[in-house]
Amino acid sequence: MRDKLIYKSRIESVPSSTGTYISSESYFISLFVACIILLDIIDIPEKKKFLEGKSTFVASVLPELKAYQRFVNRLIGDGNSTVEESQFQSNCEEVVKVYKYAFETESDEYYERFEISRELKQKCIAASNGHKYY
């Protein structure tokens, strides 16, 4: 019970750790932080793989969730909560690209489509631990 309360508190603190600045990067942080916290609860080895950029969680598990489908279609798509399956798959592939960019690569490139900085991984880790980032 104590652990459940701790994880619940961590999840509830995510919006406040992202600050008031709304950007596509903050949406990705919210998504990836939720993944980190969830994996911390259910599968520590998979969480380690996630943080190393080697997890298939984003590509294989998240697309099965209805809430994720709405999230992706609104963030990447045209804002419509229902889109064709092929468009949804394309949107999911874009999220995987962002995940790999943030967690797997070591390059200094800038992910221009969503204005995502190289510090996304560090921001996600900080937010998943209840810390604010700027």
Secondary structure as UniProt FT lines:
FT   HELIX           2..17
FT   HELIX           24..42
FT   HELIX           44..51
FT   TURN            52..53
FT   HELIX           57..61
FT   HELIX           62..64
FT   HELIX           66..75
FT   HELIX           85..103
FT   HELIX           112..114
FT   TURN            118..119
FT   HELIX           120..128
FT   TURN            129..130
//
